[in-house]
Each structure stands twice: as C-alpha cells, then as structure tokens.
Amino acid sequence: MTFKDAVASALVQYASLQGRSSRSEFWYFALFILLVSAMVYLVSLALPERYGPIMQSLVFMALAIPLFSVFVRRMHDISASAWRALVFCVPVLHIICLYWAVKRGQEGENEYGPAPQD
C-alpha cells in the first residue's frame, strides 16, 4: 500500500471500526499525522499567539477519530478485540500500543474479515 492509498483509506473509513488495516496503512497514516502536525505547528508560529493553539486543537480533533479507527482495525488484523484499543487512550500505555502496531497481522481471513492488501 502506498502512502497516498493508506491516507485515503484511513480518511475514507473515517469512523469505521469494521474490517482490518495492514501495518503499512497504520504507519503511513501515522506519518501523515506527524507531517500535518508539523506543518500546522510551523504555520501557527506565524499567527498571533492566541490562534496557534486553536488551530492545533482543530487539527487534532479532526484527525483523532480516524487515527483511533485505523488503530482499532489494526487490532482486528492481529485478531484482537476492539476493546484492546482503549489502551490507546491512556498515554502511559502507548508503549503497549506500539508493540501491537508493529506486530505481524494474522495470515488469511480471521473473525474480523479478509486479510488487508498491503
């Protein structure tokens, strides 16, 4: 899956918690969020002091739901319940989420659907 395809897939499935996401889709979308966040930060430096945090908050709110949903689908790829993704909401436990995100997905079809195309 290419960078463009991964970002498009994550944004099209904005709030979908069904199906599975490959590692490449998850990591390309994480890279997209990092790049967008860096751009917003740089733009906010040129704005008056009070507008920067507002702009950064709006971007965060717009990208938080698709990031969470792609993480849930990533959990499905390793044959884990979506409830496990709630750990993603606890900042101290992000290291566990990192392990799950890099873990190889289950081969073939599982209870959450067919294997994602890489």
N, C-alpha and C positions, 0 to 999 in steps of 0.2 A: 504494500500500500504506500502510495506516495504521500508527501506532506500535504499537498493540496487535497487529495482524496480523503485523508484522515480528518482534516479540519472540516471539510464539507460534510463528511459522515457524522461527525460529532455534533455539528451545528444543526443538521437536518433532523437528527434524532434528539433534539434539544432536551426533552424530558422523558424520553423513552427508557424504561427500565427493563425492557424485554430484549432477549437475544444476547449475543456475545460480542465482545470487542477484542481485537488482537492486541498484542503488546505494541506493535508499531502504531496502531491507531491511538492508543492511550498516550504513548510517549511523544508522538508528533503533536497531539493536541496540547500536551503539557508544554512543549516547546513553543507552540503558538501563543499560549497564555503568557509565557515568560517574555516573548518578544513584544506582545501587545502591552504588557505591563511596563516594560522598559520604555516603549515609545510614549505611553501616557505619562510616565514619570518625567521624561525629558520635556514633553510639551507643557506639563504642569509647572516646570521651573520657569517658563517664560510668562506664565499667567500671574495675576495678582495672588498674593499668598493665600487668600481665603478660597479661591476657586480650585486650586490643585487637589486638595483632599476630597472635594466634592466630585471632581471628575474621576479621580481614582476609585472612589466608592461606587460610582455608577458603573464603571467598567467591571469592578469586582462582582457587583450584583448581577450584571448581565452574563458573566462567564461562570459563576459559581454553580448554577444548576446544570449546565452541560458538562462541566467537569465532574460533578458528583454522579451524573447519569452514566457517563463513559466509565467511571470507576466501578459503578455497580455492574455494568456489562462486562467489565474486566474480571470482576469477581465471578461472574457466571462462566467466563471462559476457563477459570481454574476449578470449576464445578463447586463453587462456594455460594452460600446464600447471600442475598442482597442485604440481609441484616448485618452481615460482617462489615459492610461498607460504612456502617455507622461509626466504626472506629476512626474513619477518615475525618469525622467531625471533632475529634479530640486531638489537639495539636501535639501533645506529649507522645501520642501513639503513632505518629506519622512514620516512624521507622518500621513498624509492622506493615503499614500500608505499602511502603517502598518494597519490602520483601514480596508481598503479594503481587505488586505491579510488575515485577521482573520475573516472576515465576512463569514457567512454560505452561501454556494452556493445554487443556485436555485434548488429546487427538480424537478426531472424528466427532460424531454427534454425542451430546450429553443431554441431560434433562432440560437444559435451557435453550437448546436449538443446535443447528449445524455449526461446525467449526467456522470461524470467521476467515475470510480470504485475506491473506497477507499481501 
